[in-house]
Amino acid sequence: MTTAVYLRVSTDSQDELSQRAAVDAWLSKQPPSKVTWYVDRGISGAQAKRPALDRLSADVAAGKAGIVVVFALDRLSRDIVDGLTFLTNWLKAGARVVSLSEPVDWSGGIVAEIMAAVLFAMAKLNLAQIRARIKAGIWAARQADEQASLAAGRKITRWQGRKPGTAKVAGAGRDPAFNAKLRCAQHARIVELRGKGLTPQEIGKIVGLSGRTVRRRLHTA
């Protein structure tokens, strides 16, 4: 019987070593079997479409995996509907689902389904709280930057996007040193937000950039 292991980390700068170590410890206590690893890196659990997860779901549906192992259910999803859909589809396909952090028999009918729904709801709530704290922190940081600018006698300029047909002027309205400092601070914030599980589009809305620009900044980190 083939064992499928699914691992996920929210950012490219993170690694899945701690999850892998826990799974390896569990596997060492199980009967020998073929193990296939499915790993998604740099993708939020709020997203239903993920390359490795899609391959895993297809393999389970095709009967290629008898056991699916995850470190925790929030690695599978941070959405109630998506999480329950994955779980029930895999169980209906005849797979046994094992979550190392929640030792529950997920094939246990309505009670197990309710427990799974609660855990997915908690994962979704946790993500919402993280995003709320990040937004509050960014607002506070912007206020502090404005106060510092006023104290230093600098003019406060709020970015509102370019008008259609106009070209971007690098560093417009700021001296080069301040512009470089701002870019470094912005990049650090982008990396921090990605580490919290936000998508490039969500990060862009917070820092005032397009999702494409955020992805480019992350890839060139």
C-alpha positions as CSV (number, residue, x, y, z in Angstrom):
1,M,0.0,0.0,0.0
2,T,1.4,3.4,-1.0
3,T,1.6,6.1,1.6
4,A,1.2,9.7,0.4
5,V,2.6,12.5,2.5
6,Y,1.5,16.1,2.0
7,L,3.6,19.0,3.4
8,R,3.1,22.7,2.9
9,V,4.9,25.9,3.9
10,S,3.5,29.4,3.3
11,T,6.7,31.1,1.9
12,D,9.7,30.1,-0.2
13,S,12.0,31.2,2.6
14,Q,10.5,28.6,5.0
15,D,11.3,24.9,4.8
16,E,9.3,21.8,5.7
17,L,12.0,20.0,7.6
18,S,10.2,20.0,11.0
19,Q,7.1,18.5,9.3
20,R,9.2,16.0,7.4
21,A,11.0,14.9,10.7
22,A,7.7,14.3,12.4
23,V,6.4,12.3,9.5
24,D,9.6,10.3,9.3
25,A,9.3,9.4,13.0
26,W,5.7,8.2,12.4
27,L,6.7,6.2,9.3
28,S,9.4,4.5,11.2
29,K,6.8,2.9,13.4
30,Q,4.6,1.7,10.5
31,P,4.8,-1.4,8.4
32,P,7.1,-0.9,5.4
33,S,5.4,0.7,2.4
34,K,6.2,2.9,-0.7
35,V,6.1,6.5,0.3
36,T,5.4,9.4,-2.1
37,W,6.0,13.0,-0.9
38,Y,3.9,15.9,-2.1
39,V,5.3,19.3,-1.1
40,D,3.8,22.8,-1.8
41,R,6.2,25.7,-1.0
42,G,5.3,29.4,-0.8
43,I,1.5,28.8,-1.0
44,S,-1.1,29.8,1.5
45,G,-3.5,27.3,2.9
46,A,-6.3,29.6,2.0
47,Q,-5.7,28.7,-1.7
48,A,-7.5,25.6,-2.9
49,K,-5.5,25.2,-6.1
50,R,-1.9,24.0,-5.3
51,P,0.3,21.9,-7.7
52,A,1.3,19.2,-5.2
53,L,-2.1,19.0,-3.6
54,D,-3.8,18.7,-7.0
55,R,-1.5,15.8,-7.9
56,L,-2.2,14.2,-4.6
57,S,-6.0,14.5,-5.0
58,A,-5.7,13.0,-8.5
59,D,-3.6,10.1,-7.2
60,V,-6.0,9.4,-4.4
61,A,-8.9,9.4,-6.8
62,A,-7.1,7.0,-9.0
63,G,-6.5,4.6,-6.1
64,K,-2.7,5.1,-6.1
65,A,-2.6,6.1,-2.4
66,G,-4.0,4.1,0.4
67,I,-2.9,6.4,3.2
68,V,-2.6,10.2,3.3
69,V,-0.4,11.7,6.0
70,V,-0.3,15.4,7.0
71,F,1.4,17.1,9.9
72,A,-1.8,19.0,10.8
73,L,-5.1,19.7,9.1
74,D,-4.2,23.4,8.7
75,R,-1.4,22.2,6.3
76,L,-4.1,20.8,4.2
77,S,-6.4,23.9,4.2
78,R,-7.3,27.0,6.1
79,D,-10.8,27.0,4.7
80,I,-13.7,25.0,6.1
81,V,-15.4,24.1,2.8
82,D,-12.2,23.3,0.9
83,G,-10.8,21.3,3.8
84,L,-13.9,19.2,4.3
85,T,-14.1,18.7,0.5
86,F,-10.5,17.3,0.4
87,L,-11.1,15.1,3.4
88,T,-14.4,13.6,2.4
89,N,-13.3,13.0,-1.2
90,W,-10.2,11.1,0.0
91,L,-12.2,9.1,2.4
92,K,-14.8,8.2,-0.2
93,A,-12.0,7.1,-2.5
94,G,-11.0,4.6,0.2
95,A,-7.9,6.3,1.6
96,R,-7.1,6.5,5.3
97,V,-6.2,10.1,6.4
98,V,-3.7,10.6,9.2
99,S,-3.1,13.9,10.9
100,L,-0.1,13.7,13.2
101,S,-1.2,16.7,15.3
102,E,-4.8,15.5,15.6
103,P,-4.9,11.8,16.3
104,V,-8.5,11.2,15.2
105,D,-10.1,8.5,13.1
106,W,-11.4,10.8,10.3
107,S,-13.5,7.9,8.9
108,G,-15.6,8.0,12.0
109,G,-18.7,9.5,10.4
110,I,-20.6,12.6,11.5
111,V,-18.6,13.1,14.7
112,A,-15.3,13.1,12.9
113,E,-16.7,15.4,10.3
114,I,-17.8,17.9,12.9
115,M,-14.4,17.8,14.6
116,A,-12.7,18.4,11.2
117,A,-15.0,21.3,10.5
118,V,-14.1,22.9,13.9
119,L,-10.4,22.4,13.2
120,F,-10.6,24.0,9.7
121,A,-12.7,26.8,11.2
122,M,-10.0,27.5,13.8
123,A,-7.3,27.5,11.1
124,K,-9.3,30.0,9.1
125,L,-9.9,32.2,12.2
126,N,-6.2,32.0,13.0
127,L,-5.3,33.2,9.5
128,A,-7.8,36.0,9.8
129,Q,-6.4,37.1,13.1
130,I,-2.8,37.1,11.6
131,R,-4.0,39.3,8.7
132,A,-5.8,41.7,11.1
133,R,-2.7,42.1,13.3
134,I,-0.5,42.6,10.2
135,K,-2.8,45.3,8.9
136,A,-2.9,47.0,12.3
137,G,0.9,46.9,12.5
138,I,1.2,48.4,9.0
139,W,-1.2,51.2,9.9
140,A,0.8,51.9,13.1
141,A,4.1,51.8,11.1
142,R,2.7,54.3,8.5
143,Q,1.6,56.6,11.3
144,A,5.0,56.4,12.9
145,D,6.7,57.1,9.6
146,E,4.5,60.1,9.0
147,Q,5.2,61.5,12.4
148,A,9.0,61.0,11.8
149,S,8.7,62.7,8.4
150,L,6.9,65.7,10.0
151,A,9.5,65.9,12.7
152,A,12.3,65.9,10.1
153,G,10.5,68.5,8.0
154,R,9.9,66.1,5.1
155,K,6.7,66.4,3.1
156,I,4.4,63.4,3.5
157,T,3.5,61.8,0.2
158,R,0.9,59.1,0.0
159,W,1.1,56.8,-3.0
160,Q,-2.2,56.7,-4.9
161,G,-1.1,55.0,-8.1
162,R,-0.2,56.5,-11.5
163,K,-2.8,58.1,-13.8
164,P,-3.5,56.2,-17.0
165,G,-1.0,57.1,-19.7
166,T,1.7,58.4,-17.4
167,A,5.1,56.9,-16.8
168,K,6.7,55.9,-13.5
169,V,9.5,58.1,-12.3
170,A,11.8,56.2,-10.0
171,G,12.2,58.0,-6.7
172,A,9.9,60.9,-7.6
173,G,9.2,63.2,-4.7
174,R,12.0,61.7,-2.5
175,D,15.7,61.9,-2.3
176,P,17.6,58.8,-3.3
177,A,18.7,57.8,0.2
178,F,15.2,58.0,1.5
179,N,13.8,56.1,-1.5
180,A,16.3,53.3,-1.0
181,K,15.5,53.1,2.7
182,L,11.8,53.0,1.9
183,R,12.3,50.2,-0.6
184,C,14.3,48.1,1.9
185,A,11.6,48.6,4.5
186,Q,8.9,47.7,2.0
187,H,10.7,44.6,0.9
188,A,11.1,43.5,4.5
189,R,7.4,44.0,5.0
190,I,6.6,42.0,1.9
191,V,8.7,39.0,3.2
192,E,7.1,39.3,6.6
193,L,3.5,39.3,5.2
194,R,4.4,36.3,3.0
195,G,5.6,34.5,6.0
196,K,2.2,35.0,7.6
197,G,0.5,33.2,4.7
198,L,-0.9,36.2,2.7
199,T,-1.0,35.9,-1.1
200,P,0.9,38.3,-3.3
201,Q,-2.4,40.0,-4.2
202,E,-3.3,40.5,-0.6
203,I,0.2,41.8,0.2
204,G,0.0,44.2,-2.8
205,K,-3.2,45.7,-1.4
206,I,-1.5,46.4,1.9
207,V,1.8,47.8,0.6
208,G,0.5,49.6,-2.5
209,L,1.9,47.3,-5.2
210,S,0.5,45.0,-7.8
211,G,0.5,41.2,-7.1
212,R,2.9,40.8,-10.0
213,T,5.3,43.2,-8.5
214,V,5.1,41.5,-5.1
215,R,5.9,38.1,-6.7
216,R,8.9,39.6,-8.6
217,R,10.2,41.1,-5.3
218,L,9.9,37.8,-3.6
219,H,11.6,35.9,-6.4
220,T,14.5,38.3,-6.4
221,A,15.0,38.2,-2.6
